[in-house]
Amino acid sequence: MHHDRNQAAAAYRLPPLPYAPSALVPVISTTTLMIHYGKHHRSYLATLHKLIAETEFADLSLEDIITATAGKPDQSAIFNNAAQTWNHTFYWRSLTPKGGGEPPAGLRQKIEASFESVDACKKALANAAINQFGSGWAWLVFDGEKIRAIKTGNADVPLTQDMRPLLTIDVWEHAYYLDYHNRRADYVNAVIDRLINWDFAAENFG
């Protein structure tokens, strides 16, 4: 029994941050990043381990767990912790020191085809983030036809809606409250202007 649990645990490690905890200052403070990554993200992962030990989910990838449990009320705890683990890993990679600016040319053309301009795309992403009521996420996604900005509540993730996530912004209060208090718009706009990782979005677009 112990052996199985170790195998499952080996499948999920807390991925290292792609940069130093101080790398996103002044937009996101070192304290916020340390608590967000070291406590919230770690806790979702630890809880997931406990929930899936010795279940049919123990050997599945995170994506497969998310897909298998989405929309099933009796599996909501597993879904929430798996999706939040995945979402956070994706969020860290959606940010980069000295980010913001303009997307790479290939992605920029796709964005312009979907939104008319990069500015319109940034505005749509900011609006999705600012207007998500309560906790959740704003996403840039590709739905097979065009790039769209959408929002999801709590742990929900576009993977379950046949959309390909390109990047995300976390709008749970723990992502910004220490630095911005209730000024979510200031956090969102600063992230888009200065941290958003367009290269990562381009990689995900493929």
C-alpha positions, 0 to 999 in steps of 0.5 A: 500500500505504502508503495502505491502512495509513493508512486502517486506522490512521485507523479506530483511534485511542486514544480519549482517557480520559473524565477526567484520569489523576488523577481516579480517585484514591484508588481507582486511582492516577495511575501505574496509570492512566497505565501501564494506558492509556498502555502496555497499552491503546496496545500492544494497539491498535498490535499490532492495527494491525500484525496487520491491515495488508493483511488482510481485516480492515483496513477492519472496525470493532473489533466486526466484527473481534472477531466475525469472529475469535472462536473461530478459533485461527489468528486468535487474535492478532488477536482478542486484540488487537482484543478487548483494545482494545475491552474497555479503551475500554469499561472506562474508560467504565465508571468515573467520578469520584464514581461508585458509589451508585445506578443511575438509576431505569429501570436500577434497576427492571431490576436489581431485576427481575433480582437482587431488589436493587441490592445483590444485583447489586453482590455478583454483579458483585463475585463474578464479578470476584473469582472470575475465575481468572487474567486477565480481566473481570467484566461486567454484561450484558443477555442479552435477558431479564435483566441478569446478572453474568458473567466472561470469561477473558483477552480474551473479550468478551460481544459474541460470545455475543449479550449486550449489555455494560452495564459491565465491571471489568478484573481483569487484574493490571496493572489493580490490582497497583501499588495493591492488590498481591494484594488483588483484592477490595479493588480490586473493592469500591472500584471498585463502591462509588466509581467504577462508572458506572451512567449508562453502564450505563443508556445501554448498556441503551438 
